[in-house]
């Protein structure tokens, strides 16, 4: 069995994209007898010069994803001088974007990884919101970026999910007179918590509709004004004790309330 052919994968970021493409091509040659040597985070001319000399010595191919113009131009020039086959994996598509969409590239390395990190942060925040929804585990209060508190039907869960899509880890806690508020609620900074209130009339309407959806009569105490007033009074006392900002969600869309939450927290955290 002969010596392995070598492909140097060179990138000013991690180099995962280039390595994936090289492996995909190698499979077209039955996997080939190819050794991939990755050079990541190449950021100066000396790095490139080292790779050029190694590639020349081993009669290797260079496959690269470099977006910094100075580094790309140097690699292209030196590869041509040393008669090395250097393949630019990004420029053809970058040029197509530039000409077809009339947009200029950023020429900034690592943007793909930043996009991946943003995506995984969003997934992590969504999983967090599900895990710590409805006060099911008070430990989440201490880990959350934002804690929402309020009586039932003040949109705590949909707000938690909406904010999670913006990569905030949100826990929410229902305030019920019969259930003591968790101790953790009084251990976090007030700037991490938002109280949600609603008008008694609006809450009455929402709860009646909720009971209908569940096939229950609208006369249940859950929707009665007396019960609602008791809950709102209890919730207000807890919010005052926490010392958190309060937002009235009556007649507000989820997006509007979420925007207000972020505005309030930005103001609180800048003080």
VEXLORO-765808 format. One line per 10 residues: number of its first residue (from 0); their letters; for each residue x, y, z of C-alpha. Coordinates in steps of 0.25 Angstrom, whole numbers, padded with zeros to 4 digits, always signed. Layout:
N
NUM = A = X,Y,Z ~ ... .
***
This chain:
271
0 = XXXXXXXXXX = +0000,+0000,+0000 ~ +0006,+0013,-0004 ~ +0008,+0026,+0004 ~ -0005,+0034,+0007 ~ -0008,+0046,-0001 ~ -0008,+0058,+0007 ~ -0018,+0070,+0007 ~ -0015,+0082,+0016 ~ -0028,+0088,+0020 ~ -0026,+0103,+0023 .
10 = XXXXXXXXXX = -0035,+0113,+0030 ~ -0035,+0126,+0037 ~ -0046,+0120,+0045 ~ -0048,+0106,+0050 ~ -0047,+0099,+0037 ~ -0059,+0090,+0038 ~ -0065,+0094,+0025 ~ -0053,+0091,+0017 ~ -0050,+0078,+0024 ~ -0065,+0073,+0021 .
20 = XXXXXXXXXX = -0063,+0077,+0006 ~ -0050,+0070,+0005 ~ -0056,+0057,+0011 ~ -0068,+0058,+0002 ~ -0059,+0059,-0010 ~ -0050,+0047,-0005 ~ -0062,+0038,-0004 ~ -0063,+0040,-0020 ~ -0050,+0033,-0020 ~ -0055,+0021,-0011 .
30 = XXXXXXXXXX = -0050,+0029,+0001 ~ -0036,+0030,-0005 ~ -0024,+0028,+0002 ~ -0024,+0042,+0007 ~ -0019,+0049,+0020 ~ -0025,+0062,+0024 ~ -0016,+0071,+0032 ~ -0024,+0083,+0037 ~ -0018,+0097,+0040 ~ -0029,+0105,+0048 .
40 = XXXXXXXXXX = -0029,+0120,+0052 ~ -0018,+0124,+0042 ~ -0016,+0139,+0044 ~ -0002,+0143,+0039 ~ +0007,+0141,+0027 ~ +0017,+0132,+0034 ~ +0006,+0122,+0037 ~ +0003,+0121,+0022 ~ +0018,+0120,+0018 ~ +0020,+0108,+0027 .
50 = XXXXXXXXXX = +0008,+0101,+0021 ~ +0013,+0105,+0007 ~ +0027,+0098,+0010 ~ +0020,+0086,+0016 ~ +0011,+0084,+0004 ~ +0022,+0086,-0006 ~ +0031,+0075,+0001 ~ +0019,+0065,+0002 ~ +0014,+0069,-0012 ~ +0000,+0072,-0005 .
60 = XXXXXXXXXX = -0012,+0079,-0009 ~ -0017,+0091,-0001 ~ -0032,+0093,+0001 ~ -0035,+0106,+0008 ~ -0046,+0115,+0014 ~ -0039,+0128,+0016 ~ -0048,+0141,+0015 ~ -0037,+0151,+0019 ~ -0032,+0157,+0006 ~ -0018,+0159,+0010 .
70 = XXXXXXXXXX = -0016,+0144,+0014 ~ -0024,+0139,+0002 ~ -0015,+0147,-0007 ~ -0002,+0142,-0001 ~ -0006,+0128,-0001 ~ -0011,+0128,-0016 ~ +0002,+0135,-0020 ~ +0012,+0126,-0012 ~ +0004,+0114,-0017 ~ +0006,+0118,-0031 .
80 = XXXXXXXXXX = +0021,+0121,-0029 ~ +0023,+0107,-0023 ~ +0014,+0100,-0033 ~ +0005,+0095,-0022 ~ -0010,+0092,-0025 ~ -0017,+0101,-0015 ~ -0033,+0101,-0016 ~ -0041,+0113,-0011 ~ -0054,+0107,-0006 ~ -0061,+0120,-0003 .
90 = XXXXXXXXXX = -0058,+0130,-0014 ~ -0067,+0124,-0025 ~ -0079,+0125,-0017 ~ -0075,+0138,-0010 ~ -0074,+0144,-0024 ~ -0087,+0138,-0029 ~ -0094,+0145,-0017 ~ -0087,+0158,-0020 ~ -0091,+0159,-0034 ~ -0105,+0153,-0033 .
100 = XXXXXXXXXX = -0110,+0159,-0020 ~ -0101,+0172,-0021 ~ -0096,+0170,-0007 ~ -0082,+0171,-0002 ~ -0076,+0161,+0007 ~ -0071,+0164,+0022 ~ -0058,+0157,+0020 ~ -0059,+0153,+0034 ~ -0054,+0139,+0039 ~ -0063,+0131,+0048 .
110 = XXXXXXXXXX = -0076,+0136,+0044 ~ -0082,+0122,+0042 ~ -0078,+0118,+0056 ~ -0084,+0130,+0062 ~ -0097,+0126,+0055 ~ -0096,+0112,+0060 ~ -0094,+0118,+0074 ~ -0106,+0127,+0073 ~ -0114,+0115,+0069 ~ -0110,+0106,+0080 .
120 = XXXXXXXXXX = -0112,+0117,+0090 ~ -0126,+0118,+0085 ~ -0129,+0103,+0086 ~ -0123,+0103,+0100 ~ -0132,+0115,+0104 ~ -0144,+0108,+0099 ~ -0141,+0095,+0107 ~ -0138,+0104,+0119 ~ -0152,+0110,+0118 ~ -0159,+0097,+0116 .
130 = XXXXXXXXXX = -0151,+0091,+0128 ~ -0154,+0103,+0137 ~ -0168,+0106,+0133 ~ -0180,+0108,+0143 ~ -0171,+0108,+0155 ~ -0168,+0093,+0154 ~ -0154,+0094,+0159 ~ -0151,+0106,+0167 ~ -0136,+0104,+0165 ~ -0138,+0110,+0151 .
140 = XXXXXXXXXX = -0141,+0123,+0157 ~ -0126,+0125,+0162 ~ -0121,+0121,+0148 ~ -0130,+0129,+0139 ~ -0127,+0142,+0132 ~ -0142,+0146,+0134 ~ -0152,+0141,+0144 ~ -0167,+0144,+0141 ~ -0177,+0144,+0152 ~ -0192,+0146,+0152 .
150 = XXXXXXXXXX = -0205,+0139,+0154 ~ -0210,+0129,+0145 ~ -0214,+0133,+0130 ~ -0204,+0145,+0130 ~ -0197,+0139,+0118 ~ -0185,+0135,+0126 ~ -0182,+0122,+0117 ~ -0184,+0128,+0104 ~ -0175,+0140,+0108 ~ -0165,+0130,+0113 .
160 = XXXXXXXXXX = -0164,+0123,+0100 ~ -0164,+0136,+0092 ~ -0152,+0141,+0100 ~ -0145,+0128,+0099 ~ -0145,+0130,+0084 ~ -0138,+0142,+0086 ~ -0128,+0134,+0094 ~ -0132,+0138,+0108 ~ -0133,+0127,+0119 ~ -0147,+0130,+0125 .
170 = XXXXXXXXXX = -0153,+0123,+0137 ~ -0167,+0126,+0141 ~ -0174,+0125,+0154 ~ -0190,+0125,+0157 ~ -0194,+0132,+0169 ~ -0205,+0125,+0176 ~ -0210,+0129,+0190 ~ -0210,+0115,+0195 ~ -0196,+0112,+0190 ~ -0185,+0119,+0197 .
180 = XXXXXXXXXX = -0176,+0127,+0187 ~ -0162,+0119,+0186 ~ -0151,+0124,+0195 ~ -0142,+0126,+0182 ~ -0151,+0137,+0177 ~ -0146,+0146,+0189 ~ -0131,+0142,+0186 ~ -0130,+0148,+0172 ~ -0127,+0162,+0169 ~ -0139,+0170,+0166 .
190 = XXXXXXXXXX = -0134,+0174,+0152 ~ -0135,+0159,+0148 ~ -0150,+0158,+0151 ~ -0163,+0164,+0145 ~ -0177,+0164,+0151 ~ -0189,+0162,+0141 ~ -0202,+0168,+0145 ~ -0215,+0169,+0138 ~ -0229,+0176,+0140 ~ -0239,+0167,+0147 .
200 = XXXXXXXXXX = -0249,+0169,+0136 ~ -0239,+0164,+0125 ~ -0235,+0152,+0134 ~ -0249,+0148,+0137 ~ -0252,+0148,+0121 ~ -0239,+0140,+0119 ~ -0242,+0130,+0130 ~ -0257,+0128,+0125 ~ -0252,+0125,+0111 ~ -0242,+0115,+0117 .
210 = XXXXXXXXXX = -0252,+0108,+0125 ~ -0261,+0106,+0113 ~ -0249,+0101,+0105 ~ -0247,+0090,+0116 ~ -0262,+0087,+0116 ~ -0265,+0093,+0130 ~ -0276,+0103,+0134 ~ -0272,+0117,+0135 ~ -0277,+0118,+0149 ~ -0265,+0111,+0155 .
220 = XXXXXXXXXX = -0258,+0119,+0166 ~ -0246,+0120,+0156 ~ -0253,+0131,+0148 ~ -0260,+0137,+0159 ~ -0258,+0152,+0162 ~ -0256,+0149,+0177 ~ -0245,+0139,+0174 ~ -0238,+0147,+0164 ~ -0237,+0159,+0173 ~ -0232,+0151,+0184 .
230 = XXXXXXXXXX = -0221,+0145,+0174 ~ -0217,+0159,+0169 ~ -0216,+0165,+0183 ~ -0207,+0153,+0187 ~ -0199,+0154,+0175 ~ -0197,+0169,+0177 ~ -0192,+0167,+0191 ~ -0182,+0157,+0186 ~ -0177,+0166,+0175 ~ -0175,+0178,+0185 .
240 = XXXXXXXXXX = -0167,+0168,+0194 ~ -0158,+0164,+0182 ~ -0157,+0179,+0178 ~ -0158,+0175,+0164 ~ -0163,+0184,+0152 ~ -0178,+0181,+0148 ~ -0184,+0181,+0134 ~ -0199,+0181,+0132 ~ -0202,+0171,+0121 ~ -0217,+0174,+0119 .
250 = XXXXXXXXXX = -0220,+0175,+0104 ~ -0205,+0174,+0100 ~ -0200,+0164,+0089 ~ -0189,+0155,+0094 ~ -0179,+0162,+0085 ~ -0183,+0176,+0091 ~ -0181,+0170,+0105 ~ -0168,+0164,+0102 ~ -0163,+0177,+0096 ~ -0167,+0184,+0109 .
260 = XXXXXXXXXX = -0160,+0174,+0117 ~ -0147,+0175,+0110 ~ -0148,+0190,+0111 ~ -0151,+0190,+0126 ~ -0139,+0180,+0129 ~ -0130,+0188,+0120 ~ -0133,+0201,+0128 ~ -0133,+0194,+0141 ~ -0119,+0187,+0138 ~ -0113,+0200,+0134 .
270 = X = -0116,+0207,+0147 .
***
